[in-house]
Amino acid sequence: MTSKNILFIMCDQLRFDYLGCYGHPHIRTPHIDALSKRGVRFDRAYVQSPVCGPSRISFYTGRYVRSHGATWNTVPLRVGEVTIGDHLNPLGMRTVLCGKSHVVADVAGMARLGIDPHSAAGQRIGQGGFEVWDRHDGVHPARGKKKPSHYNQYLNANGYPGSDPWEHWANAVQGDDGEALSGWSMRHLDKPARVKAEHSETAYMTDRAIEFMTSAGPTPWCLHLSYIKPHWPYVVPAPYHAMYGPDDVLPVNRHAQELDNTHPVLAAFQAQRFSREFSRPDVRERVIPAYMGLITQIDDHIGRLMAWLDASGHAENTLIVFTADHGDYLGDHWLGEKDLFHEASVKVPLIVVDPSRQADVSRGTVCHALVQAIDVLPTFVEVAGGVVPPHILEGQSLLPFLHQTSAPTQRPYVVSEYDYAYREARHLLGQTVRDARLQMIFDGTHKLINAPGYRPMLYDLQADPHELQDLGDLPGSQPAIARLLQHLTDWSLCHHAQITHSEAQVNAIAGSEEAAGIYIGYWDARADG
Amino acid sequence: MTSKNILFIMCDQLRFDYLGCYGHPHIRTPHIDALSKRGVRFDRAYVQSPVCGPSRISFYTGRYVRSHGATWNTVPLRVGEVTIGDHLNPLGMRTVLCGKSHVVADVAGMARLGIDPHSAAGQRIGQGGFEVWDRHDGVHPARGKKKPSHYNQYLNANGYPGSDPWEHWANAVQGDDGEALSGWSMRHLDKPARVKAEHSETAYMTDRAIEFMTSAGPTPWCLHLSYIKPHWPYVVPAPYHAMYGPDDVLPVNRHAQELDNTHPVLAAFQAQRFSREFSRPDVRERVIPAYMGLITQIDDHIGRLMAWLDASGHAENTLIVFTADHGDYLGDHWLGEKDLFHEASVKVPLIVVDPSRQADVSRGTVCHALVQAIDVLPTFVEVAGGVVPPHILEGQSLLPFLHQTSAPTQRPYVVSEYDYAYREARHLLGQTVRDARLQMIFDGTHKLINAPGYRPMLYDLQADPHELQDLGDLPGSQPAIARLLQHLTDWSLCHHAQITHSEAQVNAIAGSEEAAGIYIGYWDARADG
């Protein structure tokens, strides 16, 4: 049978190489590894922007950042963009959010169109096409403007008092004398969270997802189970806090030459505080074991989820996607956080499990094709029985890689974008808001980063898989630079905003003056034209 | 005093050089010429697409075609695009349509958002932000799907019977024996229309505009008086049908070398029927005098309008813009219609009359700056007392050219686009829908046309002002091609869809982690960072 439901699991800030099945020698992720044996593991999957908001909105719209326009966190998703709900709901599939989405409602746009943001339609639009089962973006509720999530109520009900239990219990650690210490201070990450593991966010969201699936009834659904971990604060509950030590950490991937004749944009990011801190061995040795503990904790809950799916029979008819919104530098390339386009940041794990018989041919294999975040929603449209509208969805379904019924179309390149207008790096560079833009294009061999006002960066991933040498200023790089810039230009100059006419509509109109609504005079009789 | 109202006059398919003030040696356009003496005449004004629909929508949104997405006639204007009404209505100014707009409602988009297209909001959105006083797109009502306009009722009431008087009277000519002949056949254009001049479309729309202004009351308005002439069918009533003869026609601007080693896209357009017909001297000599008669008729009504404005006192507080949506090849370059980017097609007349004292300094002058259709709406926003939001409006106000209070920002280039997926030329070329795109960039010297799948076209307007030699395949052109392609890439890679955060919002968020809603951990105490 073909899949009826979709379980779309996303982790936040999970590096592709911090999973056993992606080659990490020490981390224990047996359940995610098992998932990869049930399906196809993509080892060259790229996100459309190495930062939460834009990356997620590309997943949820199937469109490049330049197309959906939400270029950074907090940028409202413009009303009128076609969302996951717009694609799947008309096919009879509910689209349900359990966890983080980072979507910000375009309240001004709704006002322009006379849409009440509190109406049912307004709520759906403002949530990017999701029906909210439980939303928890991990935004500090006391400082941010979001309403406290159900998770805060849950913590209160489970013995964690106070008005902001997320901050004071889930994001705090237990000092040696029982005192609370802020989890935002990475020094404290050798200590356990003040919540028990079973009350942590990862456990809670898994519970909530199972609750949804249990109660969902016969209507097909696409459930977006969206963990806010292993994103920082890297606070991790016992026993996971003590599971890994400095010896389990991957060696830092960096070279002294990356600090020499450095591209100005890279240098500006290296100069930011989080990069300076993650460049210290003591910081890495304290933080990364906690990061790894968070991942193994997620893995345990994936195991619980899979056991539930198997036991309930859902596994037979549920397509599962496991991925992340971006990676984490963790000190590689003298950087912390994400933001730029080295593999640690822009490449993500992507595992797709299709229980249908057509996918047996690919089960347990690794796919080396270049794929992108925007390919996920077209996959869902196909699973839901729809036809992908390529004038709206800019990715391509991944099912041909799984079913191998025909040779899948290979993407000649992947593109990712970053708007650094919002970051300190812009001020360090004295760059304008308008030109604080980066675009990456990677053709499987060379990766070019276009940076207005500066020379491009260039990495040759065949000769230099660890991306330690920026070739952008070498005369010998000109042919590769020219080739990639040409691809980037071609990509950019395509239609990205013409979403109201399908190719079939274009063809219908192109063949008929009547349909085109234009009439042109003639000299000779029409018939002999 | 500053202007309170705006009269935004557009002609359809009016070539810039078929006006006296733009140098035509024979045509009589004294009232438009007088308008240019009252204001500033721009002699390098370009439209964002040389075809009605996309060009108009760029005027009405202040955005490039790649941004608004309505890439050709009949492509619905996607719901959520910010329109002229969205900009001016909140400033207390009505936006009123009298004539043609070519806007097609995005009914599917409205359905996605739960907007009833018949509601007041739905009507406004579907009309591209205009309140309809009288809409008449000139689309054949019997064949097209539009409701008959008020103009049909008007014709019936004035002695032109039948269910389709537009077709059978306004678009038909009177044969020598009083019989009706179709005006779509250009052979007949030496004969007068079957309607009297005072009942023609141009007269009717002028009447309707005066009716609106008379009844409008004190609320400021922007009235879009949008004539469907001199667009074809070039049927013209007496006495204008006999006003001009073959000797009044401008010499055809073409050269035999334009048929030799011709760029494939240009050759495909030259092969279309209208181009072949307009390449015949007999066709030009029959059609262009009628075209000129239509223009002089418009001019007479502009005179009537100006007399009314003067007499009623409106002239003192009404900013007037006179322009066109694109030109007409009329046989130049072996082409008919518009569609491509020679000056005859992509350059338009643009006259701006600002009655305010600040504009006295520029009155009667000619401005040679490069300006664009998207500059018109920012001008209106300034006139209405608003502040131009550059993340939405991609043009720049023209007022600095009129007021000369500070040095106006010079546009380094203008860009125009064309989607030929809908045209026969695509079939002749065997081009895909996706790649049937052209982009023009003109920096005031060189004009480059980028054509996916083909070499670019290039014209040097300093050495070759008549654009008779395409330099695109000459080795010596490489520096100019590279320079313009770089500009085109830069332009294309700018944000075009990020319309929900202003620069001020970006800056407010960039300076505050709290506003950004992101929290990042630290090692050392925050204060010493």
Interface residues (C-beta under 8 A of the other chain):
Chain A: R66 S67 H68 G69 A70 T71 N73 T74 V75 P76 L77 R78 V79 G80 E81 V82 D86 D106 A108 G109 R112 L113 G114 I115 S119 A121 I125 D137 V139 H140 R143 G144 K145 K146 G183 W184 S185 M186 R187 W232 P233 Y234 R273 F274 E277 R280 V283 V287 E337 D419 A421 Y422 R423 E424 R426 H427 V433 R434 R437 Q439 N450 P452 L485 L488 T489 D490 S492 L493 C494 H495 H496 A497 Q498 I499 T500 H501 E503 V506 N507 I509 A510 E514 A515 A516 G517 I518 Y519 I520 G521 Y522 W523 D524 A525 G529
Chain B: R66 S67 H68 G69 A70 T71 N73 T74 V75 P76 L77 R78 V79 G80 E81 V82 D86 D106 A108 G109 R112 L113 G114 I115 S119 A121 I125 D137 V139 H140 R143 G144 K145 K146 G183 W184 S185 M186 R187 W232 P233 Y234 R273 F274 E277 R280 V283 V287 E337 D419 A421 Y422 R423 E424 R426 H427 V433 R434 R437 Q439 N450 P452 L485 L488 T489 D490 S492 L493 C494 H495 H496 A497 Q498 I499 T500 H501 E503 V506 N507 I509 A510 E514 A515 A516 G517 I518 Y519 I520 G521 Y522 W523 D524 A525 G529
